[in-house]
Amino acid sequence: MEDDEIPYYQEVRVVGDSLLNKLKRISTSSLLFILSFIASNLLLQLFTAWISVTLKYTIRFSYNQVRVFPWDYHYWSRTTVVLIFLFSPLICMVLGLFIFNLLRVYTNWSNVSRIFFFWLALNLVNLVLTHALLSPLGSPMDRNNGLYQTFAVVGIFLWINPALMTIVSIGSLVLTLLLGVIIRKEVMRYSFSKTLIEKKRGMDIVVIQVFVLPVLAGSLPLILLCSPVGFFTTVMQIANLGIVSVGIFMMNSIGTANVRCIKSDVLNHFPIIELAICASAWLTVFVFLK
């Protein structure tokens, strides 16, 4: 037979995208997002506390903020300010980028723990970008609004020009959008159907189930967890993830998702273990660290 006479067969498989499956995917990703968000904030505070104690400062530790004493500027130098308030977020940034690189290298790693580390890396980087975004708003005259942290402390203590701090803020917005562009390939890995991500509508469905709705669902318990000091910063961290999603949707509009999906629908299960771990972490922070 001639080539053009050979019939073309295409296997068609039913995609398991019932309402129950959607809810299981969203809830699993939401719980892992909440857990990683809490972990990322605690890591920043732990790094800040560790460096402060090493330099013989007194600390007051909480989930939203580590206060370092004494506040009198006579006890501070440029070196100590940079070591405590610049290095701690930079460590978080490096750790987040390192985890992203592990995800890029280990392509065969396909289980629930992978998306936890994806959320952890994303929240670590997003936390630093959010602090950079808010850095022009921090003021030593009002330490109770949660904005006088990390880059704000460095900028004010080193007498950095406010215009330059605004440039840093704008740059963080650009990097946040770029972050969404970069991580879009990783988000597509959690598609439950290789056929689904061949078109923009299918790719958008994956982003909504894996990323957008989990962030929205997880925002309420995270906001309830934070103290008045950390309220605005927490809200801005979540809002910054909205900008990340814009970058992902932009990539969906530009081209197809040429990625190898994971072998199984790892998010499609009842997240009993994830719920227990997440609830324990949330209650621990609420009772002991809030």
N, C-alpha and C positions, 0 to 999 in steps of 0.2 A: 504494500500500500504506500501511496505517496504520503509525505509528511502532513500535507494539509487535509488528508482524509482520515488521519488518526483521531479518534474522538478524544476530547479533553475532559478529564474527570477531576473533580475537586471535592475533597472531603469537607463536609459541613458538620461542625460539632455544636451542640447546644451549650450555650454559655450559662453557667449557674449564677445568674444575677437576680435572684428573687429578692423580695424585700427583706426577708430574714438574713440572707447572705450579705446584703448591703449593710444592714445594721451591725452584723458581726464584724465586718471589715472596719466600719467606722468606729465602733466601740473599742476594738483592739488597738487601732492606731491612736485613738484618743487617750487611752490609759497609758500607753507607752510615751505619748507626748507629755502628759502631765508629769509622769515619773522623771523623764529626762529634763523637763523644765526645772523641776525642784532640784535635781542633781546639779544642773549647770549653775544655778544661783548659789547653791551651797559651795560648789567648787571655787567660785570667785571669792566668796567670803573666807573660805579656808585658806586659800593662797594669800589673801590679804592679812589674815590673822597670823599665819605662819611667819611671814616676812616681818611683821610688826613685832612679834614676840622675840624673834631672832635678834632684832635690833634694840631689844630691851624696852619696848613701849608696852603700855597697859592697854588691853582691849576690852571692849564690851561687845560680845558676839550675839547676833540675831540673824534670822533668816534673810531679812531684807538689807541689812547694813551692818558693817563692822565699824564701831567707833574706836578710834585710836587716841589715847591720852598720853601726855597732857596736850591740850589744844594751844597753849601759849607758843607763839612762833619762835621764841627763844630756844625752844627744845628741838627745833627742826632745821634741817639744811636742805639744799637742793638735792643732794645725794640721797638722803633718806626719803624725801618726797617721791623722787623718781623710783627708787627701789620698791616702795610700798604701793604707791598708787598708779604707777605706770607698768611695772613689771607684772603685777597680779593679773590685769586684764590681758596683757600680751601672752602670758602663760596659757590662759584660757583660749586665746585665738590660736596659738600654736598647737595646743592639744586638739582643738576642733578640726583644724586642717590636717593634722596627723591621722585622725580617725577617718576623715573623708578620703585620704590617700589609701588607707587600708581597705576601704570599701571599693575603691577603684581597682586595687591590685587583686583582691580576692573575689573574683567574679563568681566563683562557684559556691560561695558562702550564701546559703539560701534558707534562712529560718527566721523565726520571730525576733531573735536577738539582733539580727541585722538591722531591722527597722528601728529598734531601740537605739542602737549606736548611731544610726542615721539621724534620729531626732536629737540625740545628745550632741553630736557634732554641730548640727544646725543651730541648736539653742546656745551652744557655747560661742559660736561665731556671731550669732544674732545679738547675744547679750553685749558683746564688745562693741558692735556697730551701733546698738541703741545708746550705750553710754557715750560714744563719740557724738551721736546725733544730739544728745541732751547736754553736752559739755558746756555750751555757751550759757546755759540757764543756771548752772550751779553758782551758789553764793555762800561764802563763809558766814554771812550775816543771818542765814536761815538754814541751819543744819537739820531741821526737822522735816524737810520736804523730800528727802531722799535723792536730791539732785546733786548734792555736793559730794561726789564720789569720783574715784579714778581720774579720768581725764580732766574733769572740772577742777579738782584739787591741784593737779599738775599745772594746768593753764593759769590758774589764779596765782598760785604761789610763785611761779616762774615769771610772772608779769607778761604773759603772752598776749599779744594784741587781740582784742575782741573780734576784729575783722578776720584774723587768721583762724580763730576758733570757729567762726561761722563757716569758713571754707572747709574746715574739717567736718563740720556738721553736714554740709551739702555733699561732701565726698562720701560720707557714710551712707547717704541715701542712694547714691549712684552704685556703690559697692553692694548694697542690699539688693538692688534690682539685678545686678550682675550675678549675685549669688543664686537667685532664682533661675537664671539662664543656665548656670553651671550644674545645678543639682537636678535639673529636669530629667536627665537620663536616669538618675538613680530612682526618682519617683516612678518612672515608667516601668521599672523592674517589677513593681508590685501589681502590675496588670494581671488579672485572672484569665485573660484571653489574649493570645498573640494577634488574633484577627482584629480584636477591638481597637488596638492602637494603630491600626493602619489608616485611620481617618481622624480628623481633628475632633469630631464630636466624641469619639471613643476615648481619645487621649484626655479630653477635658473631664470625662466621667471619672477616669482614674485619678486625676488630680483632686477632684472634688471629694471622692471617697477616701483617698489616702491622706490628703493634706488639708484641704480647706475646712471640711466639716469637722475633722478631729480637732483643729485649732479652735474653731468656734465652740465645740462641745467642751473642750478642756479649759476654756478661758474662765468660765464661772467658778469652778473650784479653785483655780489659781488666784483669782481676784479675791475670793473669800479667805484664802490662806494668808494673803499679804496684810501687813499692818498699815496704818495710815501713812507711815513714813515711806513705805515702798509701793503705795497704791499707784501713783502716777507712772513710776518707772516700769512697774509690771504691765500696766495697760499699754505703754509705749512699746514694750518688748513684743506683746501680742500684735499690736498694730503694725509693727515692722515686719512681722511674718506675713501680713497681708500684702506688703510690697514685694516680698519674696515670691508669693503666689502669682503676682502680676508678671514677674519675669518668666515663670514657668508657662503661663498661658501665652505669653508672647512667643516663646519657642514652639508651642503647639501650633500657632498660626503660621510660623515660618516654614516648617517642614515636618516630615514624618518622623516617627520615633523608631529609628533603626537600632533596636536593642534586643538582647536576648532575655526573654522573660524568665523568671524563676520557675522551677519545675512544678511547684505546687502553689495553690492559693493559700499562702501562709497566714494571711489575715482572716481567713474564713473559718473561724472556730469560736467557741464560747470562751471568752478570756477570763476564766475563773482564777488562774494563777496570777495573771497580770492585775486583776482587780484586787486580790489579796495583798500583793506587794505594794501597789499604788495606794491603797487605803491605809496600810501600815505607815508608809512614808509620809503621807499627808497628815495623819493623826500625830505622828511623832513631831513633825515640825510645828503643828498647831499647838500642841501641849507644851513643848519644851523650848521652842525657839522663836515663836511668834513675838 
